[in-house]
């Protein structure tokens, strides 16, 4: 049975009333309790208590959405000191920090991760505007320029695109790219704020990258582009990276250029979910399913996507699953709660509950600024 939008809102209200803590602010507070330490680093307990630049980037974004400036400053300070040699204006953050040889904690891999870099730069720029803090804007612009210098590449047959990191993703005439690393709204926002940088060219090429990464309606985690006899795209399996593409696309404003074409390119997921209530964990490049049971975070991530394609059946099913896997004792999703599931849920539910949204040019809109 399909529910009307007004009933969906009533359902959300009932969920929040009966499951104290499932509203977005409470989920954020539970996330802080479960996955951050006193130094304000985000911890992945399922991977040796490591910290990634991705986790720090998401933490900064959620702190801005929560209007939690004290925590925002703590996350920023830790990230700059431990991942960027003390200066985010001069260094891209290392992607991996944790316990290494001789039980010493520090940077384990100094290469960068462009998805985290983009979210950090974008969040700093939006925080500078939201909190009227020029320091954030200055660091955000400098980091965006560093990304443009070190991570933006020209791929023959594809265009100007953001590579997944500063090194290791080009081998001769072959480029390994990841569509989930380049949220279209972030690229559009940078293109508007930095017209003299290459972001307008990146904005032109990114929607095509998403489409090329989903030849059968399902996005791949990685796609290798080879410039032999014309461009050849070789997608990989779609799983934990790819789920973010549906999330980013679902959060696009309806007036965003290429939005409808992007959603159409991802139609394989919608077709699958109309007959299967649980999102697949792994999808082969030909569109066949390797693992049919994705984690609860996948369902939360697909809430904006289901809303964007106006499919109430999919939206209701995914919302019901998120509700059923909420654990009131910890205020988190899943048993045990996983780091990545909570991040996907904070994005998906935050957008679904309109704690934040994006306009057609990628600018961030915040509930606490519009109340």
C-alpha positions in Angstrom: 0.0 0.0 0.0 1.3 3.4 -0.9 1.0 6.3 1.6 0.3 9.9 0.8 3.0 12.5 1.7 1.0 13.8 4.6 0.8 10.3 6.0 4.5 9.9 5.6 5.0 13.0 7.7 2.6 11.7 10.3 4.5 8.4 10.3 7.8 10.2 10.8 6.3 12.1 13.8 5.0 8.8 15.3 8.4 7.2 14.8 10.1 10.1 16.6 7.6 10.1 19.4 7.7 6.3 20.0 11.5 5.8 19.5 13.1 8.6 21.4 16.3 9.6 19.8 15.5 8.6 16.2 15.1 12.2 15.2 18.2 13.6 13.5 19.6 15.7 16.4 19.3 12.8 18.7 21.0 10.4 16.2 23.8 13.0 15.9 24.3 13.1 19.7 24.3 9.3 19.8 26.9 9.2 17.0 29.1 11.6 18.9 28.9 9.4 22.0 29.5 6.2 20.2 32.1 7.2 17.5 34.1 10.2 18.8 36.7 10.6 21.5 37.7 13.6 23.6 40.2 14.7 21.0 37.3 15.0 18.6 38.3 12.4 16.1 35.8 10.1 14.4 36.6 6.4 15.2 35.8 3.4 13.1 35.7 0.7 15.7 35.3 -2.1 13.1 38.7 -1.2 11.5 41.2 -1.1 14.4 39.8 2.2 15.8 41.3 4.0 12.8 40.3 7.5 11.7 39.9 8.5 8.1 39.7 11.9 6.4 36.3 10.8 5.3 35.1 10.4 8.8 36.5 13.8 9.8 34.9 15.4 6.7 31.5 13.9 7.5 31.8 14.9 11.2 32.5 18.5 10.2 29.4 18.5 7.9 27.1 17.0 10.5 28.4 19.4 13.2 27.5 22.3 10.9 24.1 20.9 10.3 23.7 20.6 14.1 24.9 24.1 14.7 27.5 22.6 17.0 30.4 25.1 16.5 32.4 23.9 19.5 32.6 20.4 18.1 33.2 21.7 14.6 36.2 23.6 15.8 37.5 20.5 17.6 37.1 18.3 14.5 38.8 20.9 12.4 41.7 21.3 14.8 42.3 17.6 15.1 42.1 17.1 11.3 44.5 19.9 10.6 47.0 18.9 13.3 47.0 15.2 12.7 46.2 14.7 9.0 47.5 17.9 7.3 50.8 18.5 9.0 49.2 21.4 10.9 48.1 23.4 7.8 45.1 22.6 5.6 45.9 25.6 3.4 49.2 24.0 2.4 48.5 20.2 2.6 45.8 17.8 1.5 44.8 15.7 4.5 46.2 12.1 4.7 43.4 9.7 4.3 44.3 7.2 7.0 45.4 7.6 10.7 45.7 4.8 13.2 47.9 2.4 15.2 51.0 1.3 13.3 54.3 -0.3 14.0 55.5 -0.5 17.6 52.0 0.5 18.7 52.5 4.1 17.6 49.5 6.1 16.5 49.8 8.4 13.5 49.4 8.7 9.7 49.4 5.2 8.1 48.9 6.4 4.5 49.7 9.9 3.5 47.9 9.8 0.2 44.8 11.9 0.0 41.1 10.9 -0.6 39.4 13.4 -2.8 35.9 12.7 -1.5 36.9 13.7 2.0 38.9 16.7 0.6 35.9 18.0 -1.3 33.5 17.6 1.7 36.0 19.4 4.0 36.5 22.3 1.6 32.8 22.6 0.9 31.8 22.4 4.5 34.4 25.1 5.5 33.0 27.4 2.8 29.4 26.9 3.9 30.4 27.2 7.6 32.2 30.5 6.9 28.9 31.8 5.5 26.6 30.3 8.1 28.6 31.4 11.1 30.1 34.5 9.5 33.6 33.3 10.1 36.2 34.5 7.5 38.8 32.0 8.8 36.7 29.0 7.7 36.2 30.6 4.3 39.9 31.3 3.9 40.9 27.7 4.7 38.1 26.3 2.5 39.2 28.3 -0.5 42.8 27.4 0.0 42.0 23.7 0.3 39.8 23.8 -2.8 42.7 25.4 -4.8 44.9 22.6 -3.5 42.4 20.0 -4.6 42.3 21.6 -8.1 46.1 21.6 -8.3 46.8 18.1 -7.0 43.7 16.0 -7.7 42.0 17.5 -10.8 43.1 15.7 -13.9 42.3 15.8 -17.6 41.1 12.3 -18.8 41.0 11.9 -22.6 37.5 11.2 -23.7 36.0 12.0 -20.3 37.1 15.6 -19.6 38.3 17.5 -16.5 37.6 15.3 -13.5 38.5 14.9 -9.9 40.8 11.8 -9.4 40.2 9.8 -6.2 43.5 11.0 -4.8 46.7 12.8 -5.5 48.6 9.8 -6.6 48.1 6.2 -7.7 45.1 6.4 -10.0 46.7 6.9 -13.4 48.8 4.2 -15.1 49.8 5.1 -18.6 46.6 5.7 -20.6 44.4 4.2 -17.9 42.5 6.2 -15.2 40.7 4.6 -12.2 37.8 6.9 -11.2 35.1 6.7 -8.6 31.8 8.5 -9.1 30.9 8.5 -5.4 33.9 10.8 -4.8 32.4 13.7 -6.7 29.0 14.8 -5.4 27.5 17.0 -8.1 26.2 19.7 -5.8 29.6 20.2 -4.3 31.2 20.6 -7.7 28.5 23.1 -8.8 29.0 25.1 -5.7 32.8 25.3 -6.2 32.3 26.3 -9.8 30.1 29.2 -8.7 32.4 30.4 -5.8 35.7 29.9 -7.7 35.0 30.9 -11.4 38.8 31.2 -12.2 39.5 27.6 -11.0 38.7 24.5 -13.2 35.5 23.6 -11.3 33.2 24.7 -14.2 34.9 22.2 -16.4 34.7 19.5 -13.7 30.9 20.3 -13.4 30.5 19.7 -17.1 32.3 16.3 -17.0 31.0 14.9 -13.6 27.4 14.0 -14.7 28.8 12.0 -17.6 31.2 10.1 -15.2 28.2 9.1 -13.1 26.3 7.8 -16.2 29.4 6.0 -17.5 29.8 4.3 -14.1 26.3 2.8 -14.3 26.0 1.1 -17.7 23.1 -1.2 -16.5 21.4 1.2 -14.1 23.6 0.3 -11.1 26.6 2.3 -10.1 30.0 0.7 -9.8 32.4 1.5 -7.0 35.3 2.0 -9.4 35.4 2.5 -13.2 38.6 2.3 -15.2 38.8 4.5 -18.3 41.3 3.4 -21.0 42.1 5.6 -23.9 43.0 3.0 -26.6 40.7 3.0 -29.6 38.4 5.5 -28.2 37.4 5.7 -24.5 36.6 2.4 -22.9 34.9 2.2 -19.5 35.3 -0.9 -17.4 33.1 -0.8 -14.3 33.7 -2.9 -11.1 31.2 -4.3 -8.6 28.9 -1.7 -7.0 28.8 -1.7 -3.2 29.8 0.4 -0.3 31.2 3.3 -2.4 28.5 3.2 -5.0 25.6 3.6 -2.5 26.7 7.1 -2.0 26.0 8.0 -5.7 22.3 7.3 -5.2 22.4 9.4 -2.0 24.2 12.4 -3.6 21.8 12.2 -6.6 18.7 12.0 -4.5 19.7 15.1 -2.6 20.0 17.3 -5.8 17.6 20.1 -6.1 15.1 19.4 -8.9 16.4 22.5 -10.8 20.0 21.3 -10.8 21.4 20.8 -14.3 21.6 17.2 -15.4 19.7 16.0 -12.3 16.9 14.1 -14.2 19.4 12.5 -16.5 21.5 11.4 -13.5 18.6 9.8 -11.8 17.5 8.1 -15.0 21.0 6.6 -15.3 20.5 5.0 -11.8 17.2 3.4 -12.7 18.4 -0.2 -12.1 18.3 0.4 -8.3 14.7 1.6 -8.5 13.6 -1.4 -10.7 15.2 -3.8 -8.2 13.7 -2.2 -5.1 10.2 -2.4 -6.6 10.3 -6.2 -6.1 12.9 -6.5 -3.3 12.5 -4.6 -0.1 16.2 -4.7 0.9 18.9 -3.0 -1.2 21.6 -5.2 -2.6 25.0 -5.1 -0.9 26.9 -6.0 -4.1 25.9 -5.7 -7.7 28.0 -7.0 -10.6 28.7 -4.8 -13.6 26.1 -6.6 -15.7 23.4 -5.7 -13.2 23.1 -9.1 -11.6 23.1 -9.3 -7.8 26.0 -10.9 -6.0 24.8 -10.2 -2.4 21.2 -9.3 -1.9 21.3 -8.0 1.6 22.7 -4.6 2.1 23.1 -3.1 5.6 20.6 -0.7 7.1 22.7 2.3 6.2 22.0 1.5 2.5 18.2 1.8 3.2 18.8 5.2 5.0 20.9 6.4 2.1 18.2 5.6 -0.4 15.5 7.7 1.2 16.4 10.8 -0.7 16.7 8.8 -3.9 13.3 7.3 -3.5 11.8 10.8 -2.8 13.6 12.2 -5.8 12.0 9.7 -8.2 8.7 10.1 -6.4 8.4 6.4 -5.6 6.4 6.2 -2.3 6.6 2.4 -2.2 10.4 2.3 -2.2 10.5 5.2 0.3 8.0 3.6 2.7 9.9 0.2 2.6 13.3 1.8 3.3 11.8 4.0 6.0 10.2 1.0 7.6 13.5 -0.9 7.6 15.3 2.0 9.2 12.7 2.2 11.9 12.9 -1.5 12.6 16.7 -1.5 13.0 16.8 1.5 15.3 18.1 0.4 18.7 16.7 2.8 21.4 19.2 1.8 24.1 22.2 3.2 22.1 20.2 5.6 19.9 21.9 4.2 16.8 21.0 1.9 13.8 21.9 -1.8 13.6 23.1 -4.4 16.1 25.9 -3.9 16.6 25.9 -0.3 15.2 28.4 0.2 12.4 30.3 3.4 11.7 29.5 3.6 8.1 25.8 2.9 8.6 25.5 5.8 11.0 27.2 8.2 8.5 24.8 7.1 5.7 21.9 7.5 8.1 22.9 11.0 9.2 23.0 12.1 5.5 19.9 10.3 4.4 17.7 11.0 7.4 19.1 14.6 7.8 18.0 15.4 4.3 14.7 13.4 4.5 13.8 15.3 7.7 14.9 18.6 6.1 17.7 19.4 8.6 19.6 20.4 5.5 19.1 20.6 1.8 20.9 22.1 -1.3 19.7 24.7 -3.8 20.1 24.2 -7.6 23.6 25.8 -7.5 24.8 23.5 -4.7 24.5 26.0 -1.8 23.8 24.4 1.6 20.5 25.3 3.3 20.2 24.7 7.0 17.1 24.3 9.1 18.6 26.3 12.0 19.2 29.2 9.7 15.7 29.2 8.2 13.6 28.7 11.3 
